[in-house]
């Protein structure tokens, strides 16, 4: 059973999309583009979780380690519908002795299963 990511990121998160497109190029500069597959618009989110207590930062990082960039989880960002994401990259920054920041990149996946 997939888990749900429940932490809320700081304001200023960014979302980007890179449509999956197949392009066929013909003579005279003509090209034809078609969507590549059925899920052609995955979203990538760059998130930051600032001023986390050590316990909260440990719990968030434990969640990311447990999924290890392989297992997907449910997440909804800024009013978007709930979707499946993986996180294959994150960084933990020690701000001071009582607070940490975690930055990470979530990539939307379209795996089967719930």
Secondary structure as the mmCIF struct_conf table of DSSP 4:
data_model
#
loop_
_struct_conf.conf_type_id
_struct_conf.id
_struct_conf.beg_label_comp_id
_struct_conf.beg_label_asym_id
_struct_conf.beg_label_seq_id
_struct_conf.end_label_comp_id
_struct_conf.end_label_asym_id
_struct_conf.end_label_seq_id
STRN STRN1 UNK A 4 UNK A 4
HELX_LH_PP_P HELX_LH_PP_P1 UNK A 9 UNK A 10
TURN_TY1_P TURN_TY1_P1 UNK A 11 UNK A 12
STRN STRN2 UNK A 14 UNK A 17
STRN STRN3 UNK A 21 UNK A 25
HELX_RH_3T_P HELX_RH_3T_P1 UNK A 27 UNK A 29
STRN STRN4 UNK A 31 UNK A 35
BEND BEND1 UNK A 37 UNK A 38
STRN STRN5 UNK A 43 UNK A 52
HELX_RH_AL_P HELX_RH_AL_P1 UNK A 54 UNK A 67
TURN_TY1_P TURN_TY1_P2 UNK A 68 UNK A 70
BEND BEND2 UNK A 71 UNK A 71
STRN STRN6 UNK A 73 UNK A 75
TURN_TY1_P TURN_TY1_P3 UNK A 78 UNK A 79
HELX_LH_PP_P HELX_LH_PP_P2 UNK A 80 UNK A 82
STRN STRN7 UNK A 83 UNK A 96
TURN_TY1_P TURN_TY1_P4 UNK A 97 UNK A 98
STRN STRN8 UNK A 99 UNK A 108
BEND BEND3 UNK A 112 UNK A 112
#
